[in-house]
């Protein structure tokens, strides 16, 4: 488990591309994300400077196999809130990597004295919802017809956890 640095930008892009090709539960479709290595490096560097954003990754045999991206609010009124995006390569699912990523992200957020962790999840992604509920995320609302996936309209839950 490590906070990514700009030197891992290409590994991060490779991971995102693979995740998007393996799952219909993510926002971007395969090949839709257009992020260069320089853009990823700049993003990671800006996260490190902001203090309320980070990318935590899990490496196996020199390969990035999972991440949790924590994107903090940019205004004074929401800089205490962090949006989370998580993904683990299909072949590594079921090994507790997602739980380890959540443990690390929550610890990081508490150390930074952040107050709110939030995420979006498709309402039919029961496995992910179970994981989020395990970490005390609560459903705060539903975004109706939020996404169009494979020609079908999909609702999303807005989920959040308030930190002490």
Secondary structure, DSSP 8 states (H G I E B T S, - for coil): -EE--GGGHHHHHHHHHHHHHH-SSSSS-TTT----HHHHHHHHHHHHHHSS-EEEEEEETTEEEEEEEEEE-SSTTTTTEEEEEEEE-GGGTTSSHHHHHHHHHHHHHHHTT--EEEEEEETT-HHHHHHHHHTT-EEEEEEEEEEEETTEEEEEEEEEEE--
